Amino acid sequence: MMTSARRAYAGSLSMRARVASIPLALALLLSFSVPADAAKPPPCGEAQLGQYWIDPDSGILFRCTWREGFGYGWRASHPLPPAQEDAWTFGDSQMSVKGSSVLSDETFGHSSIVYSRAANFDDTPIDKPVGWLSARTILNYFNGSAWVTCRDSGWVWNTDIASSWSVGLQSASPWCGDAWYYTDALGWVWNGSVWRGGGITTPTQFWSDGGGGAAAPIQAPPPADAPRLTIPNPLPPAP
């Protein structure tokens, strides 16, 4: 079992500071088992140990391996991309707001990023005063019967004049064990009287400890109608 080294981070994504610390496009280092949408793989056992198989649907190359505690299983020989969603969450004749929700197994991390932009969905960054940008990221996992909250960063606010802000959590192992995860990212910009913005949800992703460089055999994906929790307090307090 890997020793966890967990930490929170929050900061501006303006060009002048800390951009490199935010996992917008993380290179994933751990191998994954057969994805949920892959074609049915051939047998993987002692006789097939070390053999390769290419999934005809995804084009991903898999290798038959054995891992103590998990047994034989097909595992990807190259990593899968992070789960990330980017979208406009608000726009009118005065201002616009964009958001990003990122889920990555390299640091078992998840992050929420809010961007202040010009009116009418113009992508020009607009700086806001201290306390006018707020972000919150919620990591959810499937416990076998329903989606439940694993970790909630709580609300953070920009401590510098900035056009973007983020909050995230990182760990050396999956926060709630080997499971399917997704991230709810909430991002809001204050316009002087009300908050503007909204939430974005990532696609689901299977995380495993990956001790020794090999992931646990992937679990069956949750059903599409698995119940999800309503996000508590979806708006931050007024600045």
C-alpha positions as CSV (number, residue, x, y, z in Angstrom):
1,M,0.0,0.0,0.0
2,M,1.4,3.4,-0.9
3,T,1.8,6.0,1.8
4,S,-0.5,8.9,1.1
5,A,0.9,12.4,0.8
6,R,-2.2,14.6,0.3
7,R,-2.4,18.3,-0.1
8,A,-4.6,21.0,-1.3
9,Y,-3.7,23.8,-3.6
10,A,-5.4,27.0,-4.8
11,G,-4.2,29.8,-6.9
12,S,-4.4,32.1,-9.9
13,L,-4.0,30.8,-13.5
14,S,-3.0,34.2,-14.9
15,M,0.1,34.2,-17.0
16,R,2.1,35.8,-14.3
17,A,2.0,33.1,-11.6
18,R,1.7,29.4,-10.8
19,V,0.4,28.2,-14.1
20,A,2.7,25.2,-14.1
21,S,1.2,23.9,-10.8
22,I,-2.3,23.3,-12.2
23,P,-2.9,19.9,-13.9
24,L,-4.6,21.1,-17.1
25,A,-2.9,18.5,-19.2
26,L,-1.2,15.9,-17.0
27,A,0.8,13.1,-18.5
28,L,-0.6,10.0,-16.8
29,L,2.1,7.6,-15.6
30,L,0.0,4.6,-14.3
31,S,-1.2,1.9,-16.6
32,F,-5.0,1.2,-16.7
33,S,-6.9,-2.0,-17.2
34,V,-9.3,-2.6,-20.1
35,P,-11.7,0.4,-20.4
36,A,-15.4,-0.1,-19.9
37,D,-16.1,0.5,-23.6
38,A,-13.5,-1.9,-24.9
39,A,-14.4,-5.0,-26.8
40,K,-14.5,-8.3,-24.9
41,P,-10.9,-9.4,-24.4
42,P,-9.5,-12.9,-24.9
43,P,-8.6,-15.1,-22.0
44,C,-5.7,-13.9,-19.8
45,G,-4.0,-16.5,-17.7
46,E,-0.8,-18.3,-17.1
47,A,-0.7,-19.5,-20.7
48,Q,-1.2,-16.0,-22.1
49,L,1.2,-14.2,-19.7
50,G,3.2,-11.6,-21.5
51,Q,1.0,-11.7,-24.6
52,Y,-0.4,-8.6,-26.2
53,W,-3.9,-7.8,-27.5
54,I,-5.2,-4.7,-29.4
55,D,-8.7,-3.6,-28.6
56,P,-10.3,-3.1,-32.1
57,D,-12.7,-0.4,-30.8
58,S,-10.2,1.9,-29.0
59,G,-6.9,0.9,-30.7
60,I,-5.3,0.5,-27.2
61,L,-2.6,-2.1,-26.8
62,F,-3.0,-4.4,-23.8
63,R,-0.6,-6.9,-22.2
64,C,-1.6,-9.9,-20.1
65,T,0.0,-9.5,-16.7
66,W,-0.2,-10.9,-13.2
67,R,-0.3,-8.8,-10.0
68,E,-0.2,-10.1,-6.5
69,G,-3.6,-9.7,-4.8
70,F,-5.3,-9.2,-8.2
71,G,-4.2,-12.1,-10.3
72,Y,-4.2,-12.1,-14.1
73,G,-5.6,-9.3,-16.2
74,W,-5.2,-7.3,-19.4
75,R,-3.6,-3.9,-18.6
76,A,-2.9,-1.0,-21.0
77,S,0.6,-0.7,-22.1
78,H,0.2,3.1,-22.5
79,P,-1.7,5.5,-20.4
80,L,-5.2,6.9,-20.9
81,P,-5.8,10.7,-21.1
82,P,-7.1,12.7,-18.1
83,A,-10.8,13.4,-17.9
84,Q,-11.4,17.1,-18.4
85,E,-14.4,19.3,-19.3
86,D,-14.3,23.0,-20.3
87,A,-17.4,25.1,-20.9
88,W,-19.0,28.5,-20.7
89,T,-21.1,28.7,-17.6
90,F,-22.5,32.3,-18.0
91,G,-22.5,35.1,-20.5
92,D,-24.4,38.4,-21.0
93,S,-23.8,41.9,-22.2
94,Q,-21.6,42.7,-19.2
95,M,-19.5,39.7,-18.5
96,S,-18.8,36.0,-19.2
97,V,-17.6,33.1,-17.1
98,K,-15.8,29.9,-18.2
99,G,-15.0,26.8,-16.1
100,S,-12.8,23.7,-16.2
101,S,-13.1,20.5,-14.3
102,V,-10.1,18.2,-14.3
103,L,-9.7,14.6,-13.1
104,S,-6.3,12.9,-13.3
105,D,-4.9,9.7,-11.8
106,E,-1.3,10.8,-12.0
107,T,-1.6,12.7,-8.8
108,F,-5.0,11.2,-7.9
109,G,-6.1,14.8,-8.2
110,H,-9.1,16.8,-9.1
111,S,-9.3,20.5,-9.7
112,S,-11.8,23.3,-10.5
113,I,-10.8,26.4,-12.5
114,V,-12.9,29.5,-13.0
115,Y,-12.1,32.1,-15.6
116,S,-13.4,35.7,-15.7
117,R,-14.0,36.8,-19.3
118,A,-15.3,39.7,-21.4
119,A,-19.0,40.2,-22.3
120,N,-20.9,38.0,-24.7
121,F,-18.7,35.0,-24.5
122,D,-15.6,36.9,-25.6
123,D,-12.5,34.9,-24.4
124,T,-10.6,38.1,-23.4
125,P,-9.4,37.8,-19.7
126,I,-10.9,40.4,-17.3
127,D,-9.1,40.9,-14.0
128,K,-11.3,41.0,-10.9
129,P,-10.6,42.4,-7.4
130,V,-9.6,40.2,-4.5
131,G,-12.5,37.9,-3.4
132,W,-14.4,38.2,-6.6
133,L,-13.4,34.8,-8.0
134,S,-14.6,31.7,-6.1
135,A,-13.9,28.0,-6.9
136,R,-14.8,24.7,-5.3
137,T,-14.0,21.1,-6.4
138,I,-15.9,18.0,-5.2
139,L,-14.5,14.5,-5.9
140,N,-17.2,11.8,-6.1
141,Y,-16.9,8.0,-6.2
142,F,-19.1,5.0,-6.8
143,N,-19.4,2.9,-3.6
144,G,-21.1,-0.1,-5.4
145,S,-24.6,1.2,-5.2
146,A,-24.6,5.0,-5.6
147,W,-22.3,8.0,-6.2
148,V,-21.2,9.6,-3.0
149,T,-18.8,12.5,-2.1
150,C,-15.2,11.4,-1.4
151,R,-13.6,14.8,-0.8
152,D,-14.9,18.4,-0.9
153,S,-12.4,21.3,-1.1
154,G,-14.8,23.9,0.2
155,W,-14.9,27.4,-1.3
156,V,-11.7,29.3,-2.0
157,W,-11.5,32.9,-3.2
158,N,-8.8,34.8,-5.2
159,T,-6.2,36.4,-2.9
160,D,-4.7,38.5,-5.7
161,I,-6.2,40.5,-8.5
162,A,-6.7,37.9,-11.2
163,S,-8.7,36.7,-14.2
164,S,-8.8,33.1,-13.1
165,W,-8.5,31.0,-10.0
166,S,-8.4,27.3,-9.1
167,V,-8.6,24.8,-6.2
168,G,-7.6,21.2,-6.2
169,L,-6.5,18.2,-4.1
170,Q,-3.7,15.7,-4.8
171,S,-2.8,12.4,-3.2
172,A,-0.3,9.6,-3.6
173,S,-3.1,7.0,-3.7
174,P,-6.8,7.1,-4.6
175,W,-8.7,9.1,-2.0
176,C,-11.4,6.5,-1.5
177,G,-9.8,3.4,-2.7
178,D,-10.0,1.6,-6.1
179,A,-13.2,2.9,-7.6
180,W,-14.8,5.0,-10.4
181,Y,-14.6,8.7,-9.8
182,Y,-15.8,12.0,-11.3
183,T,-15.3,15.6,-10.4
184,D,-17.9,18.4,-9.9
185,A,-16.2,21.8,-10.4
186,L,-17.9,24.9,-9.3
187,G,-16.7,28.4,-10.4
188,W,-18.3,31.8,-9.8
189,V,-17.4,35.4,-10.6
190,W,-18.9,38.3,-8.6
191,N,-20.3,41.2,-10.7
192,G,-20.7,43.6,-7.8
193,S,-24.1,42.4,-6.7
194,V,-24.5,38.7,-7.5
195,W,-22.4,35.6,-8.4
196,R,-22.3,34.5,-12.1
197,G,-21.1,31.1,-13.2
198,G,-22.0,27.5,-12.5
199,G,-20.8,23.9,-12.4
200,I,-19.1,21.5,-14.7
201,T,-18.8,17.7,-14.4
202,T,-16.0,15.5,-15.7
203,P,-16.5,12.1,-17.4
204,T,-16.0,9.2,-15.0
205,Q,-12.6,7.5,-14.7
206,F,-11.4,4.4,-12.8
207,W,-8.6,4.9,-10.3
208,S,-6.5,2.2,-8.7
209,D,-3.5,2.3,-6.3
210,G,-1.2,1.1,-9.1
211,G,1.4,-0.2,-6.7
212,G,4.4,-1.6,-8.6
213,G,3.3,0.2,-11.7
214,A,0.3,-1.9,-12.6
215,A,-3.3,-1.0,-12.0
216,A,-5.9,-3.2,-10.4
217,P,-8.3,-5.0,-12.8
218,I,-10.9,-2.4,-13.8
219,Q,-14.3,-2.7,-12.1
220,A,-17.6,-2.8,-14.0
221,P,-18.7,0.7,-14.7
222,P,-21.6,2.2,-12.7
223,P,-25.0,2.0,-14.3
224,A,-26.1,5.2,-16.1
225,D,-29.0,5.7,-13.7
226,A,-26.9,5.3,-10.5
227,P,-28.2,8.0,-8.1
228,R,-26.0,11.1,-7.4
229,L,-26.0,13.4,-4.5
230,T,-27.3,17.0,-4.8
231,I,-24.4,19.4,-4.3
232,P,-24.9,21.2,-0.9
233,N,-24.5,25.0,-0.8
234,P,-23.9,25.4,-4.6
235,L,-23.3,29.2,-4.2
236,P,-20.4,30.7,-2.2
237,P,-21.1,33.4,0.4
238,A,-21.1,37.0,-0.9
239,P,-17.7,38.7,-0.7
